[in-house]
Amino acid sequence: MLPYGGPPNPSVPQGLDDPEFELRPSSLQRSVSTSVDPRTKKTKAVDLTAPPFTKEYIDQYRQRIKADPDPEAHFLYAKYLIDAAKKIGADAKDQRAVKKYRDLLLQESLKTIRRLAEQKEAYDEAQFFLANCFGTGSLGLQVDHERAYHLYLQAAKQNHAAASYRVAVCNEIGAGTRRDPQRASAFYRKAASLGDTAAMYKLGMILLLGSLGEQKNPREAINWLKRAAEQADEENPHALHELAMLHEMPNSQLVIHDPAYAKSLYEQAARLGYTQSQYKLGQCYEYGTLTCPVDPRRSIAWYTKAAEKGDSEAELALSGWYLTGSEGVLKQSDSEAYLWARKAANKGLSKAEYAVGYYAEVGIGIKQDIEFAKRWYMRAAAQGNKRAMNRLTEMKRMGNKRSNVGRPTRQQAKDECVIC
């Protein structure tokens, strides 16, 4: 049984030995395993893709770059100086001197980028980079959204796709400039036409919903979403998920109803790490929808991937699986059921708040405590959760009589919305 306050973190389900659903190592593990693999490591005299970070090399690089007229070369040098400032002298004894040298490198880098961004024939990549620095306050700069917007705008005038997208965002939310929906829409269109994936998705949604003052245009919206989906990556998986939802709808009248194709789109987005698609696939394999068979192993695996990224719905779904377990796949555990529900409830998911109240009332994974259960029911009820409202009414009617709520089966848990 667990104490009420500060519950430990739930554990991630293990033993899902299907290679397709092998849990990803942490980012640190991935970086180590990909950079140092004894089977593939080869000795090179000079690795041009990873220049050394030494004072001697920096001095040589500085001399070489002086005579180079190419702005891109100078921009790459400036970015190298930023990397060097992070890594050089890590093992040196005199860290005070190292810090002073690192600061000088950053100053030189910033000076170079400013020159490239502000010269007569300004370099658009430098303008975009410097805008990001002003937007985030990096390289020692003070956050200045107006300055950032001006630089984004200058780069956009040179048809820089990502800068055009940032100009659109700034105009939509009023960052560094006044809100201007019409101008935002125009720059989303420009960025999309220049090939920016995020802008393609955004423009598609604008036209699909008729937002930012635009008229609805479903046909054009679908075309932009398809283009965004074709070049989806880990940073831009959203169009895949949106198209999947449209193909899943029986009567969307925008695209053909195709559950199998919807599933394949969800899978593409899920493999790019999109948590909403991972959660959706967990549901598909739990309930056998979208041509998926009922498959507890795959359901738990997809829920786990989404829960690892903090998706509260997936955390609650794992709570449900732990509540009953799955023979040969997941060992039943009351404590894990409670911990996963509590983790989701702490994020304000009303269904999870109700589940924590239920677990506390019955005594599942936590010592039975009616007052503690009431507090969680009240949280859920405050968000309009009708199950919680009904439970509070029933508890008030019962008074001090012992609760007759029993432990649910998995089907009962779903039917009563304990974990669904």
N, C-alpha and C positions, 0 to 999 in steps of 0.2 A: 504494500500500500504506500501511497505517496503523500507527502505533505502538500498543503494547499498552495503555499506561495513559492514562487521561483522554481517551477518544475524543470528538471534537466531536459536536454534536447532529446527528441526521439531518435532511434537508430534507423538507418536506411536498410530496407530489405536486402538480404544477401542471398546468394545461391541461385540467382536467375541465370542459369548457365547457357541459355540460348545466345550464341555470339551476336545475334542481331540486337539483343537487348542487354549486352554487357554494359554495366554502369560505367560512365566516363570517369577517368581519374580526375583529380583536381587539376586546376590550371597549372599549379606549381609542378605536379607530377608530370603533366603533359610536356611542359617546357623542358624539364630535365630529361625525360625519356626521348624527346625528339632531338634534343641538341647533343646528347651524349649516348650514343648507341654503340656498344663495343663491336657489334657485327658489321656496322657500316662506317665506323670512324676511320678516316684516312688522314695521313699526315701530308700537309701541303706546305711548300716553301712560303707562299704568300696567299692568303685567302682574300681575294679582292672584294668579296661580298661582306667581309667583316674586317675593315681596316683597324690596325692597332690604335690604342689610345695612350700614346706616349707623347711627351713634350717634343721629342726629336721628330716624330712623325708629323705632329701638328705644325712645327716650324717649316718642315719641308712642304707640306700641303699648302701652307700660307704663301710660300714663295712661288709655287707652281701656279696657283690660282690668279696671281696678280696680272699675268699677261693674257689670261683667258677672257675673251670678250663675251662669252656665252653667259647670259644671266642665270640660266638653269644651273650651270656649274658652280656659280657663286652661291646660289640658293642651297645646293646640296652641301657645299662646304659649311654654310651657316648651320644647317641641320646636323652635320657631323660634329660641329663644336658643341651643340647642345647635348648630344650623346656623350661626347668626351667629358663634358663637365659633370655628368652623372657618374662616370666610371673611373676616371683617372685618379691615381693616387689612393686607392682604397686601402692599400696595405702600408702606406707610408707612415712613419712615426710622427712626423710633424704635421698633424691634421690642420693646424691653424694656417700654415703656409699653403696646404692643399686647397683649403676653402678659399683663400685669397686668389689662387690661380684659377680655380673653377669660376669664381665670380667674374674674373677678367675674360674668360672664355665666353661666358654668357653675354657680357657686355659687347664683346666683339661680334657675336652672333646676331644680337639684336640690332647693332649698328648696321651690319651688312643687310639684314632683312629690311630695315627701314629704308636704306638707300635704294634697294631694288623696288620697294613698293612706292616710293615717292619720286623716283627719277622721272625725267620727261617721258621716256618710253617705259612706263611702269610694267613690272613683271607680275602678271595676275596671280600666280601661285604665291608670291611673296605677299601680295595684298590680302589674299585669303588667309594665309598663315598668320599674318600680323593681326588681322581682324579677330581671329580665334583667340589670340593672346590677349587682346583688349577685352574680349567677351568673357574670358575666364580668369583674367588677372595673372597669367603665367609670365615667365621670364622677368619677373620683378615689376611688371606694369600694374598700374592701378586699373581696376575694372572701369571701363568707359564704353557703355553700350552705344552711345552716339558715334564715337570714333569707330567702333567696330562696324556699325551699320554703314557709315560712309565708305569704309574700305571694302565691305562686301559689295556695295553698290558700284564702286569703281571697277572691281573685278568682274562683276556681272556685265558691265558695259563692254567688256572684252570677251563676252560670251563664255565666262567660266560657269560651268553647270552647277557645281555645288554652291558657289557664291550666289547664284541666282535663286537657288532654293532658300538660302539663308535670308536673302532680301525679302522673299515671300513670307517666311516665318515671322520676321521682324515686323512687317506690315500687318500681319494677321493678329499678333499679340500685343503690338505696340512697344517693342523693345528698341530703344534708340531712335525711334520716330513715332509719329502718331499712328493710331490704328487706321488702316485704309483697306477694307476688304476687297474692293475692286482692284487695287494695285497689287494686293497679295495674290489674288487669283491670276492676274496677268503674269506675274513672275513665276508662279507655280507652272503655268503653261509654258513659259519660256524655258525654265529649267527642265521640264519634261521633254520638250522638243530637243533640248541639247543632250538628252540621254540620261538624266539623273533619275535613278530608280525610285528614290523616296518621293520625288516630285511627281513621277508617273502615278504612283499609288495615291498620293494626296489628290492630284487632279481627278483621278478616277472616282474617288470618294466624294469630292466636291460636286461632280457632275451627276453622280448616282443619287446623292441626297438633296441636291439643289442648295448648297450652302454658299457662304460668302457672296450672296447676291446673284449667284448664277442660276439660270434656269436648269431644271433637270434635263439630262440628256443621256438616258440609259445606254443607248447604242455606243456613243462615244466613250462613256464611262467604262463599259466592258472592254473596249479596245485598249484603253490605257491600263486597266487592271491586268489584262493579258500580257501587255508589253512589260509591265513591272514584274509579273510572275516569271516571264521568260528569263529575266536577268536577276532573279532573286538570289540573295546571299544571306549570310548570318545576320547582317545588319538590317536587311530589308526583306523579311519573309512574309510581310503582312498581306500582300496581294494574293499569295497562294491561299491563305486562310480565308480571305474574303470571297474569292472565287469558289472555294470549296463550300462555303455556306450557301452561296447562291445556287450551286448545282445540287445541294442537298434539299433545297426547298421544293416541294411538289408542285407548287403553283406560282413560281417566281415570275413567269412570263418574260424573263430577261434572258435566261439561258435554259437549255434542256435539263430536265430532271434526270440526273445520272449519279446514283449513290456510289457506284464503283469508282467513277472519276473523282467524285468529291473525296472519297477515301484516299485516293492516290495523291490528291493535292494536299490534304491534311498531312499525309506521310512526308511529303517533300518539305513542308514547313516545319514539321516536327523534327526531322533530321537536321534541319538548319538551327534547331534549338528554340523554336517558337513555343513558349509554354502553353499558350491557349490551344494549339494544335496537339501538343503532347497530352494535355488533359482530355481533349476530345477523343483521341484514340483510346485512352484509358477507358472512357465511357463506352466506346464502340465495342471493345473486346470484353467489357463486363456484361453488357446487355445484348450483344450480338446484333448490332445495327450496321448500316452502310456496308453490307455484304461481309462483315467480319464475323467469324465464328465466336461463340462464347469461349474465351480463353483467359482464365485467371492469371496465368503467367504473364502474358502480354499486357493485360490490363494493369496489373501491379507494376510492371516494368515502366510503362508509359506514365502512370501516375507518379511513380518515383522520380522520373526525370523532371517532371514539372514541379513536384514538391521540393526537390533539391534546389530549385531556383526560387522557392518561396511562394509558389502559387497556393493560395489558401484553399481553393476548391479541391485541388489535388491532395493537399494535406488532409482534408476532411475525408476524402475518398479512401486514402490509406488507413485512416482511423477505422472506417467501415470494414476494410479487409482484415485488419488485425482483430476486430471485434469477434469475428467468427473463424478467421484463418482460412486457408485453402489447402486441402490435403495434398501433400507432395510438393507444394509450392511455397506456402507461407505458414509458419507456426503461429497458432493463435496466441495472442498476448493482450491481456486486459490493460497492462501498464502502457504498452505502446499505443493501444487504441485511445487511451485517455490523453497521452502526451501529444499525439498528432492532432487530436481534436482541440486540445488546449492551444497548440501552436497556431492553428487557424483562427481560433476564437480571439486570441490576443491581437489579431490583425483586424478584428471587427466584423468578421463574417457571421451574420446572425444565425445561420444554420449551425455553425460550429459552437456558438454561444449556447444555443439550445442543447446541443449534444453534450457539452460539458456539464450543463445543469442536469441533464438526464443521467449521465454517468455518476455524478455526485449523489443524486437522489437514490439511485439503485445500488451504488457502491461498486462500480466497475472501474478498476484501475486506480481507485482512490477510496479512502475511507468514507463510508456513507455519512453524509452531512446535509441535512435538509436546508439549513440556513444558507450554506454555501451554494447549494443547488438553486435556491430562490434568487440569490444575487445574480447568477448567470442567466436564469430565466428572465429576470427583470431587464438585463442588458439586451437580450434578444427581443423581448417584448417592446422595448423602447424603439427598436428598429422596425416594428410592425409585424414581427414573427407571430402568426396566429397560434401555432402550436404552443409557444411559450406562454401566450396570453391565456389559453385554455388550461394549461397546466397550473398556472398560478391561481386561476379561479377555482380549480379542483382542489388544490392544496389548501386554499382558504376555507373551502367548504368542509374539508376533512378535519381542519383544526389540528390538534395535537395527536390525532390518530396516526398510527404507523402507515407509511405509504404502502399501497398494494401493487405498486408498479414492479413488474418482474423483468428478468433479463430477456431481451428480445432474441429471436432467431434472426438470421441474416435477412430473410424475406420480410419479417416483421419490422426490422430496423429500417428497411427501405420504405415499406408501406407507411410507417409512422413518421417518416422523415427524421429519424434519429440521426442518420448519417448520409442523407441524400439532399 
